Amino acid sequence: MIEFKNVSKVYPNGTVGLKNINLNMKKGEFIVIVGLSGAGKSTLLRSINRLHEITDGQIVIDGHSITAASGAQLRRLRRDIGMIFQSFNLVKRSSVLRNVLSGRVGYHSTLRTLLGLFPKQDVELALNALSRVNILDKAYSRADELSGGQQQRVSIARALAQEAKIILADEPVASLDPLTTRQVMDDLKRINQELGITTVVNLHFIDLAREYATRIIGLRAGEVVFDGPVAEATDEKFSEIYGRAIKKDELLGGEA
């Protein structure tokens, strides 16, 4: 589904984001990427949909090089990739429904989407997506009236309305309390299992990685230092990924 071929990223200031990454992410996997801040987690995730441009190598999505794509082809490839951000990236003054409908912009002309002229089928898709994350009753509320957890559910619904084959989630629960965190992670896991959507998530909390992932990828200084099933992600392996013993604040709720 997603293939990294000798991918490297060097920022204009000389900082190395990724070093010669080779990965194959299979359809339907729930992959969690872990590592220290600055290890390259966000760079790797955002390179998949080209929010970050790589310096060398190639990324292939479902048999098509997104690295080489441009114009209409790039737009089609990006339609299949939903993105969930730590800060939700919602239009706060717009309704929840309108925010979810923004997941359909890749299917219509710019003028039509600016005018909000979405067909009935798109509205039905959006409402079904809100129902799937148990927030349908908020469809006509303003986004800024919702709690953080509810706003993140709206962003998940947006990816569902987009009919994404891949969901990328960049620290999606970093700003949420422990209870809401598990609710959002439960939504992502359920959608992954029920719809078979390939899901790649950056997480700070180690216990969440172990609980929800089918596969864990560990990054350190832009390099893959661990890639394997959850059963192999021992405390010793995490210490190797982080270059030190695990700290309490790297466990959800700060539990030892």
N, C-alpha and C positions, 0 to 999 in steps of 0.2 A: 504493500500500500504506500509506504513512505520509505525511500531509500536515500541515505547520505553516502556519497561517493567522494572520499578524500576532501571533505569540506573543511575549509579554514576561513577565518574571519579576522582581519586586522583593521582596527579603527584608524581614522586619519591621524590621531595623536600617537600612533604606534602601539597602543594597547592591543594585546592579542586576546580575542574573544573566544575563538575556537581553533583547535590544532588538529588537522588531519582526521576528522571524524568520519568513521564508517559504521553505519547502522542500517538495519532493516527492521522496520516497524510493520507488523502484520495486521491485516484487517481484523477488527473486533477486539484488539488488545486494549487494556487499560494500563497505560504506562505512566509511571510517576518518575519525574526527574528530580534528583536531590543533589545538594552540594552547598557549600558556603556562598554567601553573597559575593558576587564577582566571579563565580566559578564558570559562568557561561550558560546558565540555565535559560534565562530569558533570550539570550542571543540565539541559542539553538532552537528554541520554540518558535521565535518570531522569524527565523530564517525559513521555516517551512512554508509560510505564506508570503514571504518576501517583504515583511515589514522591516526586516533587516536584510540588506544585500550581502551575500557572502563574497569573499575575496577570491577564493579558489575552490575548485571542485564542482560538484553538481548535486542537485536534489531532484529526485524523480518522484512524482505523485501518480500512483496508479498507472505507471508505464509512460507518463509524459513528463518531460523535463520542465519544471517550473522555473528553473534557473535561466533557461534559454527562451522561455515564453515571453510574448509581448502582445499588446493590443487585445483583440477579442479572445485569443487563446488564453492569455493570462487571466482575463476576467472570468472565463469559464472555469478555469482551474480554481480560482479563488472562491467561486460560488460554492464549491464543495467543501470549503474549509471554514468552519465557524470559529470565532475567537471570543474568549471570555477573559475580561481584564480584572485586575485587583480593584480598580476604581469604577467598575461597572460600565463606564462609557455609555451612559444613557443621556438622552436629551431631557433634562430635568423638568422643563416646563411643558413637555408634551405628555400625552396620555400614555399609559402602559401599552395599550393596543398599538398606538402609532409607533412606539419604540420597537415593538416586536415586528411590525410590518416593515421596518427598515431592513430586516433580514431578506426582504424580497427585492431590494433595489437592483441586484445584479441580474434580475430577470426582465427588467423593463428599461425604457429610455429614461434619460436624466430628467427631461421635462415632465414626464408622467409622474415620476417619483417625487419631484419637487412640489408638484401640485397635489400630491396625495391621492392620485387616481389609481387606487389598487382595485383589481377585480374582486368579485365576490369570493372566488375560490381562494384568493390570498387571505382575505379576512377570515374565512373558515379555518385555513391553516394556522393562522395566528391564534385564534381562539382555542383551537385544539391543543396548540403548543402550551398555552397558558394553563389549560386544564391538566395537562400532563405533569406540570410542576406545581399543581394545587394552588394557583393564584388567579383563577378565572374571575373571581369576584372583584378583582382590582383592575379589570380591563379598562375601565373608563376613568380611573383615578389618575392624577398627575404623578409622574415618576418620583418627584421630590417629596411626595407624601408618604412614601413607603420606607420601611426600615431597610437597613443594609442587606440583610438576608433576603428580603423580598425583592430588592433591586437586583441582586445577583440571580435570583430565579427568573426575573424578566430577561436578563442577558442570556440565560440558558434557553429560554423560550424563543428568543430571537434566533439563536443558532438552529433550533429545531424548525422554525418557520422557514429558515433558509434552505432546509432539507440538506444540511451538511452531511457529508460522509465521514468527515474528520472534525473533531472538536479539540481545539487547543485552549488550555486554561492556564493563564499565567498568574500564579499565586492567587487563585480565586477566593481563598478564605482568609487571607492574611489580615484583613481588617475586621473580621467577624469574631464574635464570642464563641466559646467552645460548643455550646448547644446548637447555635445557628450554623456553625462550621460543619457539624455532622449532618445536619439537614441538607445543606447544599451538596456535600459530598455524597450523601445517599441518593440525591436526585441524579447527579452525574453518573453514579455507578448503575443505577436502575436503568437509565436511558442507554448506557453502554450495553447492558445485558439484554434489554428488551428489543432494542433497535439495531444492535450490532455496529454501532458507530465507534470507529476507532477514536480513542480518547487519550490525549497526551497532556499531563498536568505537571506543572512545577509546584512543589510543596516545600515549605520550610520545616514542617513538623514530621519527625521520623515515624511516630506511631501511626499517623494517618497514612503515610506511604505504605507501611506494612499492612494496614487494615484494608485498604481499598485497591491497591495495585495488583495486577497479575504479573507485572514485570517492573523492576526498578533499574534505572540507569543513574549511575553516580558520576558526577563531573567534578573535576578538580583542576583549576588553572586552565580551563578550556579543553581538557582531555577527558575521554571516557576512562574511568578507573574501575568501574564496576558495571556489569550488565548481566542481569540474571533474574530468575524467579524470586518471589518474596521469601521462600523457604531458605534461600542461600544468603539473604541479607541479614546476617548476624550482627551483633554489637561490634564484633571485631571488624567486619567489613565496613560498617559505618564509620568506625574510627579511622580506617584507611582512607575512606572517601573524604572525611573532614580533616584528616591529618592530626587528629587529637581525639581525646575521649569525648563522648557525647555530653552536652550540657543540658541542664534541666529545661532551659528555655527553648530547646529544640524538640521538646515533647509537649504535646497539646496540654495546656493548663499548667505547664511547668512541673508535672509530676515526675518523680524520680523513677 
